[in-house]
Amino acid sequence: MKNSLLINSVLFSLCLLLFAACVSTNSASAGEDSQFLDKGKTSRYQILIKVNQSEVTGIMLLKYMADEWRGSLINEFGVKVFDLTATKGKCRLQHILPLLDKWYIRRTIASDFAFLLWNAGQGPDKGKSIERLPDGAFLLKNEKRHITYLFQPVK
C-alpha cells in the first residue's frame, strides 16, 4: 500500500516536471482592482502551480454561466491543458492533456478546483485553504498533496 502510494506520488511529480519543462515561467502583471472570481464576466488569471520543486504556468479563463462554472487552462504556447465544468460543488475535467490524464491527477485537480469555485471564503476543507493577497491575487493551497496554485489577475 505504501509502495503504490509512493509510486503514484513520484509519477505525479514526474508528469508535472515534464509538463513544466515545456512551458515558460514569465508572469503577467496583476490588476490592482480585480475582484475574486466575478460571476458576471470572464475572469482571466495568470496561474502558477507548484508541486514540490516543479512549476507549471499558464492562463486560466473562468466564467460562471447558467448555474455552473466553466473554464480552461492554456499554457503560454497556446496548448490547452484541460477544460473544466463545475456544477453544485463537483468539478469535472475534460479534454485533458494526455501527459496529465491519470486518474489520481484528474481527481486531485478536480477536487482543488471544486473547492476553489464552490467553497471560496468558507474556511479550510480537508487540508485546503484560500488566501487573498493584497495585489488582487489569491493562493489556493492543498496541504495534503503539497500543491500551491497562485492566481494573478490579468488586465
C-alpha positions in Angstrom: 0.0 0.0 0.0 2.8 2.5 1.0 4.8 1.4 -2.1 1.9 2.1 -4.5 1.3 5.5 -2.9 4.9 6.4 -3.2 4.9 5.3 -6.9 1.8 7.4 -7.5 3.4 10.4 -5.9 6.6 10.0 -7.9 4.6 9.6 -11.2 2.5 12.7 -10.4 5.7 14.7 -9.7 7.4 13.5 -12.9 4.3 14.3 -15.0 4.2 17.8 -13.7 8.0 18.2 -14.0 7.9 17.1 -17.7 5.0 19.5 -18.4 6.8 22.3 -16.6 9.8 21.8 -18.9 7.6 22.6 -21.8 6.3 25.9 -20.6 7.8 29.3 -20.0 7.8 30.9 -16.5 7.0 34.5 -17.5 4.3 36.1 -15.3 1.7 38.7 -16.2 1.1 41.8 -14.2 -1.7 41.6 -11.7 -4.6 44.0 -11.8 -5.0 46.2 -8.7 -8.8 46.4 -8.9 -9.6 42.8 -9.9 -12.2 41.0 -7.9 -12.1 37.5 -6.6 -14.0 35.2 -9.1 -16.5 37.6 -10.5 -19.6 35.7 -11.7 -20.7 38.4 -14.2 -17.8 38.3 -16.6 -15.0 36.1 -17.9 -12.1 36.1 -15.3 -8.6 35.8 -16.7 -5.7 34.7 -14.4 -2.0 34.0 -14.8 -1.7 30.7 -12.9 1.4 29.2 -11.3 1.0 25.7 -10.0 3.8 24.4 -7.7 4.3 20.8 -6.8 7.4 20.1 -4.7 10.1 21.6 -6.9 8.1 21.6 -10.1 6.2 24.6 -11.6 3.5 24.8 -14.3 2.4 28.2 -15.6 -0.4 29.2 -17.9 -3.5 31.3 -18.4 -6.8 30.3 -16.7 -10.1 31.5 -18.0 -13.2 31.1 -15.8 -16.8 32.1 -16.3 -20.0 31.4 -14.4 -22.9 30.5 -16.8 -26.3 29.0 -16.1 -25.5 27.7 -12.5 -22.1 26.3 -13.4 -18.5 27.3 -13.7 -16.7 26.7 -17.0 -13.0 27.2 -17.5 -9.9 26.4 -19.5 -6.2 26.3 -18.6 -3.9 27.1 -21.5 -0.1 27.3 -21.4 1.8 30.3 -22.9 2.3 28.4 -26.2 -1.5 28.1 -26.7 -1.7 24.4 -25.8 -4.9 23.6 -23.9 -4.0 21.7 -20.7 -7.7 21.0 -19.7 -11.2 22.3 -19.7 -13.3 22.2 -16.6 -17.0 22.2 -15.7 -18.1 22.7 -12.1 -21.7 22.2 -11.0 -23.1 22.0 -7.5 -19.8 21.5 -5.7 -18.4 19.0 -8.1 -15.8 19.6 -10.8 -15.2 17.5 -14.0 -12.1 17.9 -16.2 -12.4 17.4 -20.0 -10.0 17.4 -22.9 -7.1 16.9 -20.5 -3.5 16.9 -21.9 -2.5 13.2 -22.3 0.6 13.7 -20.1 -1.7 14.6 -17.2 -4.5 12.2 -18.0 -4.1 9.9 -15.0 -6.9 9.2 -12.6 -5.1 10.5 -9.5 -4.0 13.7 -11.2 -7.5 14.3 -12.5 -9.1 13.6 -9.1 -6.7 16.0 -7.3 -7.1 18.9 -9.7 -10.9 18.5 -9.9 -11.1 18.4 -6.1 -9.0 21.5 -5.8 -11.0 23.5 -8.3 -14.3 22.3 -6.8 -13.1 23.7 -3.5 -12.0 27.0 -5.2 -15.2 27.5 -7.2 -17.8 26.4 -4.6 -16.2 26.8 -1.2 -14.2 30.0 -1.7 -14.0 32.0 1.5 -15.8 29.4 3.7 -12.8 28.1 5.5 -10.4 25.2 5.2 -11.7 21.8 3.9 -9.6 18.6 4.1 -6.3 20.5 4.2 -7.2 23.1 1.6 -7.3 26.8 2.1 -7.6 30.0 0.0 -5.6 33.1 0.9 -6.3 36.5 -0.7 -3.2 38.6 -1.4 -3.1 42.4 -1.3 -2.4 42.8 -5.1 -5.7 41.1 -6.1 -4.2 37.7 -6.5 -5.2 34.7 -4.4 -3.4 31.5 -3.4 -5.1 28.1 -3.2 -3.2 25.5 -1.1 -3.6 21.8 -0.9 -1.6 20.9 2.1 -2.2 17.1 1.8 -0.7 16.9 -1.7 1.7 19.9 -1.2 0.3 21.7 -4.2 0.1 25.5 -4.4 -2.0 27.4 -7.1 -1.2 31.1 -7.4 -3.9 33.1 -9.4 -2.8 36.6 -10.5 -5.5 38.6 -12.4 -4.6 39.6 -16.0 -5.6 43.1 -17.2 
